[in-house]
Amino acid sequence: MRVALLDDYQGVALSCADWSILPPEAEVTVFRDTLGDQDALVARLEPFAVIGAMRERTPFPRALLERLPNLKLLITSGMRNAAIDVAAARDLGITVCGTASPGHATAELTWGLILALARRIVSEHEALRQGAWQQGLGRDLRGATLGVVGLGRLGGQVAGFGQAFGMEVIAWSTNLTAERAAEVGVEAVSKEDLFRRSDFVTIHQRLSDRTRGLVDAKAFSWMKADAYLVNTSRGPIVDRDALIAALREGRIAGAAIDVFDQEPLPRDDDLRGLENLLATPHIGYVTRETYAVFYRGMAEGIAAFMKGTPVRVLQP
């Protein structure tokens, strides 16, 4: 049984788990690049009965799944993957499984980005490397206002970090209840109020039709001129054109983003040239500990499937 592990950018998939638990007939092949062309992807994946997908790096819509007649198991890291058409897989007799997901790494990166923005860490580092010394002024987090858009598991963790730094924390989402806000110890406000009051706005919502373009030109117009936006959730939640305009025109102080509409980000993308943008290549969940959980879960899931007892099966 041929097994494909996709999008292993760092070449670490085989070292992050004990793949010897698979039976001898399992032949594992690792691919380190992402293919955007569907015909090329079909040519690559057609021989495989099992595919391991790292998050949403490679989408699996119905049109692709229909062209993979040998595919029996599609296993994704995490227990939710918006890039997989699970209903289509079920119709085609393809089992879709997931893995455990620690979930804290993205919250930690979010706080790293907030600190980097507040204290100008990257620009001061680059200036020092070029021979300069103290080129600008950072700002305190204590006493500043943190606006959390989406107060779920990750948003709640980030809110707690903000409180530990002595920030005033406010939150908004369409489904946020007063009870949830009280549970986390933050103030629930309206969307406009959050963007107007916050010194730092951080996004922690799932991508859906409701959240696509949630942070638009109007939201940017509400923000303070010295405020920052942080997005470690999903790229399309922030209107790309509105973000670029706000940064180019200096309507906000800056932004930090870890997620993009197209990933990997094209080399000639306009976002790469914005001086007041701190960008990282979707590394929110990319830690050795999280990868160990993901790949160990994949190996265990594939072994269970090959024994006829699939685990952590995802439903449409």
LUMFI-369620 format. One record per residue (C-alpha): z, y, x; residue number from 1; chain; residue in one letter. Coordinates in steps of 0.05 Angstrom, whole numbers, plus 32768, in hexadecimal, padded with zeros to 4 digits. Each point is the difference from the previous one (the first is absolute). Last residue first. Layout:
- w / v / u / dogu / vexba / kollum
- Z / Y / X / NUM / A / a
...
END
This chain:
- w / v / u / dogu / vexba / kollum
- 8087 / 813C / 7E81 / 316 / A / p
- 8032 / 7FCD / 801B / 315 / A / q
- 8014 / 7FF7 / 8048 / 314 / A / l
- 8017 / 7FBB / 801A / 313 / A / v
- 803E / 8004 / 802C / 312 / A / r
- 7FFA / 7FB7 / 8013 / 311 / A / v
- 7FC8 / 7FCD / 7FFD / 310 / A / p
- 8014 / 7FB6 / 7FFB / 309 / A / t
- 7FC2 / 7FD6 / 800F / 308 / A / g
- 8013 / 7FF1 / 8048 / 307 / A / k
- 7FC8 / 802E / 8018 / 306 / A / m
- 801D / 8036 / 7FD4 / 305 / A / f
- 8045 / 7FF8 / 801F / 304 / A / a
- 7FE3 / 8005 / 8047 / 303 / A / a
- 7FD8 / 803E / 7FEC / 302 / A / i
- 803E / 8021 / 7FE3 / 301 / A / g
- 802B / 7FF0 / 803C / 300 / A / e
- 7FCD / 801C / 8030 / 299 / A / a
- 7FF7 / 803E / 7FD5 / 298 / A / m
- 804B / 800B / 7FF9 / 297 / A / g
- 8008 / 7FFB / 804C / 296 / A / r
- 7FC7 / 8032 / 8005 / 295 / A / y
- 8020 / 8033 / 7FD2 / 294 / A / f
- 8048 / 7FF8 / 8017 / 293 / A / v
- 7FEC / 8004 / 8049 / 292 / A / a
- 7FD4 / 803B / 7FF2 / 291 / A / y
- 803B / 8024 / 7FE2 / 290 / A / t
- 802B / 7FF4 / 803D / 289 / A / e
- 7FC9 / 8012 / 8031 / 288 / A / r
- 7FF3 / 8041 / 7FDD / 287 / A / t
- 7FC3 / 8018 / 7FDB / 286 / A / v
- 801A / 8010 / 7FBA / 285 / A / y
- 7FF5 / 804C / 8004 / 284 / A / g
- 7FCB / 7FF9 / 8036 / 283 / A / i
- 7FC6 / 801B / 7FD7 / 282 / A / h
- 7FDD / 8021 / 803C / 281 / A / p
- 802C / 803D / 800C / 280 / A / t
- 7FEE / 8048 / 7FF0 / 279 / A / a
- 8026 / 8041 / 800F / 278 / A / l
- 7FD6 / 8038 / 7FE1 / 277 / A / l
- 8007 / 8049 / 8015 / 276 / A / n
- 7FC9 / 7FFB / 8034 / 275 / A / e
- 7FCD / 7FE2 / 7FD1 / 274 / A / l
- 7FC9 / 7FDE / 8027 / 273 / A / g
- 800C / 7FB7 / 7FED / 272 / A / r
- 8001 / 8010 / 7FB6 / 271 / A / l
- 7FB6 / 8013 / 8002 / 270 / A / d
- 7FED / 7FB7 / 800C / 269 / A / d
- 7FD1 / 7FF5 / 803B / 268 / A / d
- 8022 / 7FC1 / 801A / 267 / A / r
- 8005 / 7FE1 / 7FBB / 266 / A / p
- 8047 / 7FF1 / 7FE9 / 265 / A / l
- 800D / 7FB5 / 7FFF / 264 / A / p
- 800A / 8005 / 7FC6 / 263 / A / e
- 7FDE / 802D / 7FCC / 262 / A / q
- 802A / 8029 / 7FCE / 261 / A / d
- 8035 / 8007 / 8035 / 260 / A / f
- 8049 / 7FEE / 800E / 259 / A / v
- 8032 / 8015 / 8035 / 258 / A / d
- 8002 / 804A / 7FF0 / 257 / A / i
- 8027 / 803A / 801C / 256 / A / a
- 7FF4 / 8046 / 7FE5 / 255 / A / a
- 8001 / 8049 / 8015 / 254 / A / g
- 801B / 8045 / 7FF4 / 253 / A / a
- 7FE1 / 8006 / 7FBB / 252 / A / i
- 7FCC / 8032 / 7FE8 / 251 / A / r
- 7FE6 / 8004 / 8047 / 250 / A / g
- 7FB7 / 8003 / 7FEA / 249 / A / e
- 7FED / 7FC3 / 8028 / 248 / A / r
- 803D / 7FD9 / 7FE9 / 247 / A / l
- 7FFA / 8010 / 7FB6 / 246 / A / a
- 7FB4 / 7FF4 / 8002 / 245 / A / a
- 8008 / 7FBC / 8021 / 244 / A / i
- 8035 / 7FEB / 7FCE / 243 / A / l
- 7FD7 / 8017 / 7FC4 / 242 / A / a
- 7FC4 / 7FDA / 801A / 241 / A / d
- 8029 / 7FC0 / 8009 / 240 / A / r
- 8022 / 8002 / 7FBD / 239 / A / d
- 8042 / 7FDD / 8010 / 238 / A / v
- 800D / 7FBE / 7FDB / 237 / A / i
- 7FBE / 7FEA / 801F / 236 / A / p
- 8022 / 7FF2 / 8044 / 235 / A / g
- 8036 / 7FCF / 7FEB / 234 / A / r
- 804B / 8002 / 800E / 233 / A / s
- 8012 / 801F / 8043 / 232 / A / t
- 7FF1 / 8047 / 7FEA / 231 / A / n
- 8027 / 803C / 801C / 230 / A / v
- 7FF5 / 8047 / 7FE9 / 229 / A / l
- 801F / 803C / 8024 / 228 / A / y
- 801A / 8044 / 7FE9 / 227 / A / a
- 7FFA / 8043 / 8023 / 226 / A / d
- 7FCE / 801F / 7FCF / 225 / A / a
- 802A / 7FE5 / 7FC6 / 224 / A / k
- 7FDF / 7FCF / 7FD2 / 223 / A / m
- 7FE7 / 8011 / 7FBA / 222 / A / w
- 7FB8 / 800A / 8016 / 221 / A / s
- 8001 / 7FBB / 8021 / 220 / A / f
- 8012 / 7FE1 / 7FBC / 219 / A / a
- 7FC7 / 8026 / 7FDF / 218 / A / k
- 7FCE / 7FE8 / 8035 / 217 / A / a
- 8013 / 7FB7 / 7FF3 / 216 / A / d
- 803A / 7FD2 / 800F / 215 / A / v
- 7FF8 / 7FCC / 7FC9 / 214 / A / l
- 7FB8 / 7FF3 / 8015 / 213 / A / g
- 8007 / 7FB6 / 7FEE / 212 / A / r
- 8046 / 7FF8 / 7FE1 / 211 / A / t
- 7FED / 7FEE / 7FB9 / 210 / A / r
- 7FC4 / 7FD5 / 8012 / 209 / A / d
- 802E / 7FDB / 802F / 208 / A / s
- 8019 / 8005 / 8048 / 207 / A / l
- 8049 / 7FF0 / 8006 / 206 / A / r
- 8030 / 8039 / 800B / 205 / A / q
- 802A / 8018 / 803B / 204 / A / h
- 7FE7 / 8046 / 8013 / 203 / A / i
- 802A / 8030 / 802A / 202 / A / t
- 8006 / 804B / 7FF4 / 201 / A / v
- 8024 / 8028 / 8035 / 200 / A / f
- 8019 / 8048 / 7FF6 / 199 / A / d
- 8004 / 7FF1 / 7FB6 / 198 / A / s
- 800C / 8034 / 7FCA / 197 / A / r
- 7FBA / 800D / 7FE5 / 196 / A / r
- 7FE7 / 7FB8 / 8006 / 195 / A / f
- 803D / 7FE4 / 7FDE / 194 / A / l
- 8001 / 8034 / 7FC9 / 193 / A / d
- 7FB8 / 7FF3 / 7FF0 / 192 / A / e
- 800C / 7FB5 / 7FF9 / 191 / A / k
- 803D / 800A / 7FD5 / 190 / A / s
- 8046 / 7FF2 / 801C / 189 / A / v
- 8030 / 7FC6 / 8008 / 188 / A / a
- 8039 / 8011 / 802F / 187 / A / e
- 8017 / 7FCB / 8031 / 186 / A / v
- 803A / 7FD0 / 8005 / 185 / A / g
- 7FD8 / 7FC0 / 8004 / 184 / A / v
- 801F / 7FE4 / 7FC0 / 183 / A / e
- 7FFF / 8045 / 7FE1 / 182 / A / a
- 7FB5 / 8004 / 800A / 181 / A / a
- 7FF8 / 7FBB / 7FE1 / 180 / A / r
- 802A / 8013 / 7FC4 / 179 / A / e
- 7FDB / 8042 / 7FF6 / 178 / A / a
- 7FC0 / 7FD9 / 7FFB / 177 / A / t
- 7FC2 / 8004 / 802B / 176 / A / l
- 7FC3 / 7FE5 / 7FDD / 175 / A / n
- 7FD0 / 8039 / 800C / 174 / A / t
- 801C / 800B / 8045 / 173 / A / s
- 802F / 8035 / 801C / 172 / A / w
- 8037 / 8007 / 8034 / 171 / A / a
- 8030 / 8032 / 801F / 170 / A / i
- 8028 / 7FF9 / 8040 / 169 / A / v
- 8028 / 8039 / 801F / 168 / A / e
- 8003 / 7FEE / 804A / 167 / A / m
- 803E / 7FEF / 8028 / 166 / A / g
- 7FDF / 7FD0 / 8030 / 165 / A / f
- 8021 / 7FC4 / 7FDE / 164 / A / a
- 7FE7 / 801B / 7FBD / 163 / A / q
- 7FB9 / 7FFF / 801A / 162 / A / g
- 8007 / 7FB9 / 8019 / 161 / A / f
- 8019 / 7FEB / 7FBB / 160 / A / g
- 7FC3 / 8021 / 7FDF / 159 / A / a
- 7FD4 / 7FD8 / 8030 / 158 / A / v
- 8021 / 7FC0 / 7FE9 / 157 / A / q
- 7FF8 / 8011 / 7FB7 / 156 / A / g
- 7FB7 / 8011 / 800A / 155 / A / g
- 7FF5 / 7FBC / 8020 / 154 / A / l
- 8020 / 7FD7 / 7FC8 / 153 / A / r
- 7FEA / 802E / 7FC7 / 152 / A / g
- 800A / 804B / 7FFB / 151 / A / l
- 7FB9 / 8018 / 7FFD / 150 / A / g
- 7FEF / 8046 / 8019 / 149 / A / v
- 803C / 8012 / 802C / 148 / A / v
- 800B / 804B / 800C / 147 / A / g
- 802D / 800F / 803B / 146 / A / l
- 8021 / 8045 / 8001 / 145 / A / t
- 801A / 801E / 8040 / 144 / A / a
- 804B / 800A / 800D / 143 / A / g
- 8002 / 7FD1 / 803B / 142 / A / r
- 7FB8 / 7FF2 / 8014 / 141 / A / l
- 7FFF / 8038 / 8033 / 140 / A / d
- 7FC0 / 8020 / 8018 / 139 / A / r
- 7FD5 / 7FFF / 803F / 138 / A / g
- 7FEC / 803D / 8027 / 137 / A / l
- 7FC4 / 8003 / 802E / 136 / A / g
- 7FE4 / 7FF8 / 8046 / 135 / A / q
- 803C / 7FE9 / 8026 / 134 / A / q
- 7FE4 / 7FF1 / 8047 / 133 / A / w
- 7FB8 / 7FF8 / 8017 / 132 / A / a
- 7FE5 / 7FD2 / 8037 / 131 / A / g
- 7FCC / 7FDA / 7FD8 / 130 / A / q
- 802F / 7FC5 / 7FF4 / 129 / A / r
- 8033 / 8032 / 7FE6 / 128 / A / l
- 7FCE / 801B / 7FCE / 127 / A / a
- 7FF0 / 7FBA / 7FE7 / 126 / A / e
- 8049 / 7FF0 / 7FF6 / 125 / A / h
- 800D / 8042 / 7FDD / 124 / A / e
- 7FC5 / 7FF3 / 7FD1 / 123 / A / s
- 8018 / 7FB9 / 7FF0 / 122 / A / v
- 804A / 8011 / 7FF5 / 121 / A / i
- 7FF6 / 803F / 7FD6 / 120 / A / r
- 8049 / 7FFB / 7FEA / 119 / A / r
- 7FF5 / 7FFF / 7FB5 / 118 / A / a
- 7FBE / 7FDC / 8002 / 117 / A / l
- 8018 / 7FC9 / 802F / 116 / A / a
- 8040 / 7FF8 / 7FD8 / 115 / A / l
- 7FD9 / 7FF7 / 7FC0 / 114 / A / i
- 7FD1 / 7FCF / 8022 / 113 / A / l
- 803A / 7FD6 / 801A / 112 / A / g
- 801E / 8001 / 7FBA / 111 / A / w
- 7FC1 / 7FE4 / 7FE2 / 110 / A / t
- 7FFD / 7FCC / 8037 / 109 / A / l
- 8045 / 7FE7 / 7FEB / 108 / A / e
- 7FED / 7FFD / 7FB7 / 107 / A / a
- 7FC2 / 7FD9 / 8013 / 106 / A / t
- 802A / 7FCD / 8026 / 105 / A / a
- 8030 / 7FF3 / 7FC7 / 104 / A / h
- 7FD5 / 7FD2 / 7FD4 / 103 / A / g
- 8015 / 7FBC / 801B / 102 / A / p
- 7FC5 / 7FDD / 7FDE / 101 / A / s
- 8000 / 7FB6 / 7FEB / 100 / A / a
- 7FBD / 7FDE / 7FFB / 99 / A / t
- 7FC7 / 7FFB / 7FCF / 98 / A / g
- 7FD4 / 7FCD / 7FDD / 97 / A / c
- 7FBC / 8000 / 7FDE / 96 / A / v
- 7FE3 / 7FBE / 7FEA / 95 / A / t
- 7FB4 / 8001 / 7FF6 / 94 / A / i
- 7FE5 / 7FDB / 7FC3 / 93 / A / g
- 7FCA / 8033 / 7FF2 / 92 / A / l
- 8022 / 801C / 7FC2 / 91 / A / d
- 8042 / 8004 / 8027 / 90 / A / r
- 7FDE / 8027 / 8037 / 89 / A / a
- 7FE2 / 8030 / 7FCE / 88 / A / a
- 8045 / 800D / 7FE2 / 87 / A / a
- 801D / 800B / 8046 / 86 / A / v
- 7FCD / 8035 / 8011 / 85 / A / d
- 801D / 800F / 8045 / 84 / A / i
- 8003 / 8048 / 801A / 83 / A / a
- 803E / 8011 / 7FD8 / 82 / A / a
- 8029 / 7FCF / 8028 / 81 / A / n
- 8046 / 7FED / 7FEA / 80 / A / r
- 802F / 7FCA / 8019 / 79 / A / m
- 7FFB / 8013 / 8049 / 78 / A / g
- 7FCF / 7FE7 / 8034 / 77 / A / s
- 7FC6 / 7FE1 / 7FDB / 76 / A / t
- 7FEB / 7FB8 / 7FF7 / 75 / A / i
- 7FBC / 7FED / 7FE4 / 74 / A / l
- 7FFA / 7FB5 / 7FF5 / 73 / A / l
- 7FC5 / 7FD6 / 7FEA / 72 / A / k
- 7FC4 / 8025 / 801C / 71 / A / l
- 7FC3 / 7FD3 / 8009 / 70 / A / n
- 7FD6 / 8024 / 7FCC / 69 / A / p
- 8009 / 8045 / 8020 / 68 / A / l
- 7FCB / 802A / 7FDD / 67 / A / r
- 8026 / 8006 / 7FBF / 66 / A / e
- 803C / 801A / 8027 / 65 / A / l
- 7FD6 / 803A / 8019 / 64 / A / l
- 7FE8 / 8019 / 7FBC / 63 / A / a
- 8045 / 7FF4 / 7FE2 / 62 / A / r
- 8020 / 8031 / 8030 / 61 / A / p
- 8023 / 7FEA / 8041 / 60 / A / f
- 8010 / 803E / 8028 / 59 / A / p
- 800B / 7FFA / 804C / 58 / A / t
- 8038 / 802B / 801E / 57 / A / r
- 8029 / 7FFB / 7FC1 / 56 / A / e
- 803D / 7FDB / 801D / 55 / A / r
- 7FED / 7FD0 / 8038 / 54 / A / m
- 7FD5 / 7FCB / 7FDE / 53 / A / a
- 8005 / 7FB6 / 8011 / 52 / A / g
- 7FC3 / 7FD9 / 7FEA / 51 / A / i
- 7FFD / 7FB5 / 7FF2 / 50 / A / v
- 7FC3 / 7FD5 / 7FF1 / 49 / A / a
- 7FD4 / 8023 / 8033 / 48 / A / f
- 7FB5 / 7FF6 / 800A / 47 / A / p
- 7FEB / 803D / 7FD7 / 46 / A / e
- 802D / 8030 / 8026 / 45 / A / l
- 7FD2 / 801D / 8035 / 44 / A / r
- 7FBE / 8001 / 7FD9 / 43 / A / a
- 8025 / 801A / 7FC4 / 42 / A / v
- 801E / 8039 / 8029 / 41 / A / l
- 7FBC / 8012 / 801C / 40 / A / a
- 7FE4 / 8003 / 7FBA / 39 / A / d
- 803B / 8029 / 7FE8 / 38 / A / q
- 7FFA / 8035 / 8035 / 37 / A / d
- 8044 / 801E / 8011 / 36 / A / g
- 8013 / 7FCE / 8035 / 35 / A / l
- 8045 / 8009 / 801F / 34 / A / t
- 800C / 7FE9 / 8047 / 33 / A / d
- 8032 / 7FD1 / 8021 / 32 / A / r
- 7FE9 / 7FBE / 7FE2 / 31 / A / f
- 802C / 7FC3 / 800B / 30 / A / v
- 7FE8 / 7FB8 / 7FF6 / 29 / A / t
- 802F / 7FC8 / 7FED / 28 / A / v
- 7FE9 / 7FB7 / 7FFA / 27 / A / e
- 802E / 7FD8 / 7FD2 / 26 / A / a
- 7FF3 / 7FB6 / 8006 / 25 / A / e
- 803C / 7FF8 / 802E / 24 / A / p
- 8031 / 8014 / 7FC8 / 23 / A / p
- 801D / 8046 / 8003 / 22 / A / l
- 8047 / 8006 / 801B / 21 / A / i
- 7FE1 / 800E / 8044 / 20 / A / s
- 7FF2 / 8046 / 7FE7 / 19 / A / w
- 8044 / 8018 / 8017 / 18 / A / d
- 7FFD / 804A / 7FF2 / 17 / A / a
- 7FF5 / 8044 / 8021 / 16 / A / c
- 7FDA / 7FE6 / 803C / 15 / A / s
- 7FC3 / 7FE9 / 7FD9 / 14 / A / l
- 7FFA / 8041 / 7FDA / 13 / A / a
- 8008 / 802D / 803C / 12 / A / v
- 7FB9 / 8018 / 800F / 11 / A / g
- 8011 / 8049 / 7FF3 / 10 / A / q
- 7FCE / 800C / 7FC8 / 9 / A / y
- 800A / 7FBC / 7FDF / 8 / A / d
- 7FD0 / 8012 / 7FC7 / 7 / A / d
- 7FF8 / 7FBA / 7FE3 / 6 / A / l
- 801E / 7FBC / 800C / 5 / A / l
- 7FCD / 7FCB / 7FEE / 4 / A / a
- 8013 / 7FB7 / 7FF3 / 3 / A / v
- 7FCF / 7FC6 / 8002 / 2 / A / r
- 8017 / 7FBE / 7FE1 / 1 / A / m
END
